[in-house]
Amino acid sequence: MFSFSVHCQTWQLVTEPYPPYFINNQSEPGWLHEVIIAALKSQKHQATIEYTHWARALKLAKRHKRVAVLGAFYTEQRAREFSYSQPLATAHTVLFKQAGKDITFTGSLYSLKPYTISKGEDYVVSDEFEHHPELTITTTGSLIQSLLLLKHGRVDLVAGTKEVALYWLDKSERLQQAKQTELEIISPYLATQYLHVITKKDHPHAELFQQSLYLGVQSLKNSGKLDEILKSYELSAEEIASIHQLLAKH
């Protein structure tokens, strides 16, 4: 059973809660959630977005149960299986530690050899990070779970997306109720990543979907609807200009 119906013209998409891009809140679904739905609608396609955990989202797309996964970083391994949209947003992957804890990071991943690092299952930090031979990495079901481990001192570091982690540290009840340990970001950042929408290359509607999304995003830019969505999420003029610049490049 494919996730696209010729008769009702509805695409079933999947991602995980990844605020501020994908919030999974009916009244405030996230600015990239709204951009993608509006872009497809401008091309006469309806779409629904399911929220689940990241590893399951990828499995659903691999089995053609969903036509696309939203918010994926680029890796060469994924690119062998999936087609990528143009970059739609920018994110920064960073390391978090307990405030005041003495941890040395020189910028070389080899300096992280003494530490235990937690990250979400199937999350991408950077190609170098994923394939580094001397890092001790444990995985959890989500970035929230990794941050909880860090708050309780069960790992030394968490690797994840800065924008998402800061949102959860401010909004997540589980993190608010956890041990009141302050967390902080270590410099330098690990990587700058782009968020894409990916479709399994052998999905029968992959090409149509990617073309529709691309044309839809261009339509939103030209009509002013893109700026309308971004301003409704109180993005700054600098952030909005950066998104336009990214879209213009690709």
Secondary structure, 3 states (H helix, E strand, C coil): CCCECCCCCEEEEEECCECCCECCCCCCCCHHHHHHHHHHHHCCCEEEEEECCHHHHHHHHHCCCCCEEEEECCCHHHHHHEEECCCCEEEEEEEEEECCCCCCCCCCHHHHCCCEEEEECCCCCCHHHHCCCCCEEEEECCHHHHHHHHHCCCCCEEEEEHHHHHHHHHHCHHHHHCCCCCEEEEEEEEEEEEEEEEEECCCCCHHHHHHHHHHHHHHHHHHCHHHHHHHHCCCCHHHHHHHHHHHHHC
